[in-house]
């Protein structure tokens, strides 16, 4: 069954913003830390940000100060707010329940003028 569903990707100009959402089942959301990863064309998948159930966050250096990961317990949803987007942020973004093999289907973010 589908347990993580991402949304919010699209085409945006450099310098613009997007917010990705990841809706999770209640049990996954309440038990696991959550993460966003991305995979650019021709590159390996990389970790972007993580958030624990207690709200502690970590980011890869490339997105620090531009991206914010958050979680809404009432909606069982994890967000990735992406600001000041750059062409090198173009990738398929995946939601992931940390420490498991539970992944979303991915959502494409394209940053281009």
Residue pairs with C-beta under 8 A, 6 or more apart in sequence:
2 105
3 24
3 25
3 28
3 97
3 102
4 22
4 23
4 24
4 28
4 95
4 96
4 97
4 102
4 103
4 104
4 105
5 22
5 23
5 104
5 105
6 20
6 21
6 22
6 93
6 94
6 95
6 104
6 105
6 106
6 107
7 20
7 21
7 23
7 107
8 18
8 19
8 20
8 21
8 107
9 18
9 20
9 92
9 93
9 107
9 108
9 109
9 110
10 18
10 108
10 109
10 110
11 110
11 112
12 18
12 85
12 109
12 110
12 111
13 111
13 112
13 113
14 85
14 86
14 87
14 111
14 112
14 113
15 84
15 85
16 85
16 111
17 81
17 82
17 83
17 84
17 85
18 82
18 85
18 109
19 79
19 80
19 81
19 82
20 36
20 79
20 80
20 82
20 93
20 95
20 107
20 109
21 77
21 78
21 79
22 34
22 36
22 77
22 78
22 79
22 80
22 95
22 104
23 75
23 76
23 77
24 34
24 76
24 77
24 78
24 95
24 97
25 76
26 76
28 76
28 97
28 100
28 102
29 71
29 73
29 76
29 77
29 78
30 53
30 73
31 53
32 53
32 97
32 98
32 99
32 100
32 102
33 50
33 51
33 52
33 53
33 97
33 98
33 99
34 50
34 51
34 69
34 71
34 78
34 95
34 96
34 97
34 98
35 47
35 48
35 49
35 50
35 51
35 95
35 96
35 97
35 98
36 47
36 48
36 49
36 50
36 69
36 78
36 80
36 93
36 94
36 95
36 96
37 45
37 46
37 47
37 48
37 93
37 94
37 96
38 45
38 46
38 48
38 89
38 91
38 92
38 93
38 94
38 109
39 45
39 46
39 91
39 92
39 94
39 106
40 88
40 90
40 91
41 90
41 91
43 91
45 94
46 60
47 60
48 59
48 60
48 63
48 67
48 80
48 93
49 57
49 58
49 59
49 60
49 63
49 67
49 69
49 80
50 57
50 58
50 69
50 98
51 57
51 69
51 70
51 71
51 78
55 71
57 68
57 69
59 67
59 69
62 88
63 82
63 89
66 82
66 83
66 84
66 85
67 80
67 81
67 82
67 83
68 79
68 80
68 81
68 83
69 78
69 79
69 80
69 81
70 78
70 79
70 81
71 77
71 78
71 79
72 78
72 79
78 95
80 93
82 89
82 109
85 109
85 111
86 111
87 111
87 112
88 111
89 109
89 111
90 109
90 110
90 111
90 112
91 108
91 109
92 106
92 107
92 108
92 109
93 106
93 107
93 108
93 109
94 103
94 104
94 105
94 106
95 103
95 104
96 102
96 103
96 104
97 103
